[in-house]
Amino acid sequence: MKTNVDKLMREKEITNKELATLTGLHVKTIREVRKGLTATRYSTLRKIYKVLKEIKNND
């Protein structure tokens, strides 16, 4: 499933490892979601988007 997680992560300037720490998910899970390699559960996406929404842009 294609998501816009990769785009948002680049905009927020956050790494896979940082996002994994903030969400409590594994780095591998973040990488797979970011690349669209796996069918992602709604609960996983919700965790990711919640954290990304809370991060301020580095403008």
C-alpha positions in Angstrom: 0.0 0.0 0.0 1.4 3.4 -1.0 1.3 6.1 1.7 2.8 9.5 2.0 4.9 8.6 5.0 8.1 9.0 3.1 7.2 12.5 1.9 6.2 13.5 5.4 9.3 12.1 7.0 11.5 14.0 4.5 9.5 17.2 5.2 9.9 16.7 9.0 13.5 15.7 8.6 13.1 12.6 10.7 14.9 9.3 10.3 13.5 5.8 10.4 15.2 5.2 13.8 13.9 8.4 15.3 10.3 7.6 14.1 10.6 4.1 15.4 11.6 5.3 18.8 8.8 7.8 19.0 6.1 5.4 17.8 7.4 2.3 19.6 7.5 0.4 16.3 10.5 -1.5 14.9 12.8 0.3 12.4 12.1 -2.5 9.9 8.4 -1.7 10.1 9.0 2.0 9.5 11.2 1.2 6.5 8.6 -1.2 5.0 5.8 1.3 5.5 7.9 4.1 4.0 8.7 2.1 0.9 5.3 0.6 0.5 6.6 -2.9 0.8 3.9 -4.4 2.9 0.2 -4.1 3.7 0.1 -1.9 6.7 -2.4 -2.1 9.5 -4.5 0.9 10.2 -3.3 1.0 13.8 0.3 1.2 12.6 -0.4 4.0 10.3 -2.3 5.8 13.0 0.7 5.7 15.3 3.0 7.0 12.6 0.7 9.8 11.5 0.0 10.9 15.0 3.7 11.3 15.7 4.4 13.0 12.4 1.6 15.4 13.0 3.0 16.4 16.4 6.5 17.2 15.0 7.0 20.8 13.9 8.6 21.4 10.5 12.2 22.4 10.6 11.7 25.7 8.8 
